Amino acid sequence: METAHVGEKRDPAATAAVTPPGEGARLGRPPLTERRKAATRLEIAREAVRLFADRGVAATTADDIAAAAGISQRTLWRYTPSKELCVRPLLTYALDFVTALMRSWPHDRPLWEVVAGPSSAGADTPADADTQALRDLVVLTRTEPGLRAVWLQVHHDAEAAFAEVIALRTGHGPDDLEPRVQATVLNGALRIAVEQWAWSPDPRPAPLSRTLHRALGIARSGLSD
């Protein structure tokens, strides 16, 4: 994935060791090594967001993030190519989970149920324990160009995955107009819902699940007359 790097970059010698966070999401239980790597990526992401929120991206170094996560800077570069991309697992976790659910969703049930669920749902997302960190991060995307680039790239990648799943369910090709438009509508609704929730001035906004449900309802109703 290419994105705008406005901060520090990793050691080129370690490039081949990077595994894109969130890649190959699945509902089955991954091997122990992959679970440990995923846990490390999430811990790095949490610490990066905490430092970015406290100091700003420019004032936070890769060494700061590594120290906060309890790893060496060399190890950090094995997990991410830039300090801005440290946060990617917090952004991809829920989207990867939704994509995996969409792939296994029964064909006789509408896809919108995958992410909408009942409006009274109490849980937010699979990353419920990290909802505050997610909110802090999405707030930062308004003023930090590097983080905004990561946020938009994550959704760009998710849109292609959504289109592929929709195409498989409808008999279209993933590049056909119908699945691409439907994927864009779904992806846009998810992105706007998270931004609306995160950018709310209310220190205790409505649950993210409720905002997602509302956004998807609007998307399903189509354009206004």
N, C-alpha and C positions, 0 to 999 in steps of 0.2 A: 504494500500500500504506500502511495506517495502522499505526503502531506507537507504543509509549510512548516519548516523548523525555524522557530525564532529564538531558540535557546541552544543549549549544549547538545552535541551529537556524540554518539557512542564511538568507541574505538573501532576503526574499520576492520581490524584483525578479527573481531568477534562477530562480524556480520552474519556469517553462516550459522551461528548458533541461535539466532533469534527465531522463535516460533510465534507467529501472530497470535495475540491473546484472543480467545474465543473461537479459534478456528476448529472446525470439526465438532460443533456442539451436537450432543446426542442425549437421548433420554436414559440410555443404559448407564450403568456405573462404570466410569473410565478406570483404567489401571491406576494403581497406587502412585506410580511415578507422575502420571499426568495430573492426578488430584493434588499432589504436592506442588507441582509447578503452578497449577491454577491458583492454589492457596497463596503461593508466594507472589504471584502477579497481583492478586487482589490486595494483599498486604502492602505491596509497593504502591498500588493505586491509592489506597486509603491514606497512607502517609504523605504521598505527593499532594493530594487534595488538601489535606490538613495544612501543609506548609504553604501551598499556593494561596489558600484562603487567608492565612495569617500574614504572609510576607509579600505576596504577589509572585508571579512567575519569574520575572526578571531577577528578583532578589534571592531566588531559591536556586541552589546549585545541585547538580547531580550528586555530589558528595553529601549534601544535606539529606537528600532523599534516601540514599543508600544507608547512611548512618541511622536515620530514623527507622528504617525497615530492618536494621540489624544485619546488613550484608555489606560486602565490599563494593566499591564503585565498579570494579571489573565484573563482579557478578551481576550488578544492575544492568550493565550493557549486554549481558547475555539474554536479558528479558525484554529490552526495549531499545530502539535506535535513537531515541531522543527523550529529554525529560518531559516534554508535553505528552508524548505517547505513553508515558507511565500510567496515565489515567484511563486508558482505553478499556481495560477490563470492567470498570464500573459502568461504562456506557454500553458495552456489548453484552453483558451478562444476561439481562432481561430479553434483549432482542434475539440472542442466540437461543434462549429457552423458548421463546414464542415460535421461532422458526422450526425448532425441533418438534414442538407440539403440532404445528400446522402440518408437518410431514406425516404425522401419525394420526391426525384427526379423522374420524369416520366421515366417509363421503356423503352420508345422508344427513349430516349436521353442518350448518353454515359456519364458515371460517371466522366470522366476526365473534362468535362465541369464545374462541380461543383466547382472545385478548380482552374481551369485554367482561364475560362472566356475569353473574347476577349483580345488580346495582348495589346490593347491600353487602357485597363481599367485604370482609374485614381486612384481608391481607392485601398488601400493595402489589408487590411483584416477587419473583423468586429471590430477589436481592433485598428482601424486606429489612434485614439488619443494617443494610447500608443506605437506606433511603435518605438519611440526613447528609451523608457524604455525597450522594448523587445530587441532592438539591444544592449543596454548596458548589459542586462542580458545574452544574448547569447555570447557576447564577454567575459564575466566573466566565462562562462562555460569552457573556454580554460585553465584557471589557477586555478579555484576553484573546487576541486574534489567533494565537497558536492553539489554544484550547477550542476555540470556535471551529477552527479547521478540522480538528480531530472529531468533534461532535458531528459536523456535517458529513465528513467522510464515513463515519460509522453508519449513518443513516443511508448514505449513498450505497454502501455495500449491502445493507439490509434490504434495500429496495430490490436489488437484483435477486437476492435469495427468495424474497416474497413472490416475485414474478415467476420464478422457477416452480415454486410449490403450486401456485395458482394454475399455471399452465398444465402441470401434471394432472391436476384435479379436473380440468375442463377440456382436456384434449387439444389444447393449443400449443404452439411453440413458445418458448420463453421470450422470444423477441417479437411475438405478435402484439398487436395494439391492445387487445382486450386485457391480457394479464399484466402488461406493463402499466396501463392506466389504473387498473385495480390495485396493483402493488403500490403505485405512487399515492393513491388516495389513502390506503391503509397506513403506509409509512408516514405520510404527512400528518395524518390524524394522531398517530403515536407521538411524533416529534413535537407537534404543537401542544398536545396535552401535557407532556412532561415539562415543556417550557412554561406553560400557563401555571402549572402547579408550583414549579420551582421559583418563578418570578413573582408569585403572589406576595404582596406586602404583609399579609397575615403571617405572624410568626408560627401559627399552628394552622396551616391550610387544610382544606378537605383532603381526605385520603387520596393518594394517587390513583387507586383503582376506580374511585368515583369519577375523577376527572377523565380518565381513559374511557370509561363507559359513556360519559356525555359526549366526548369528542367523536367516538365511533358512531354514536347515534346520529350526530350531525352529518357525518360522512355518508352514512347509509341513506339519509333523507335526500341527498343530492343537492343540486344548486337551487337557490331561491328563485321564485318566479320573477 
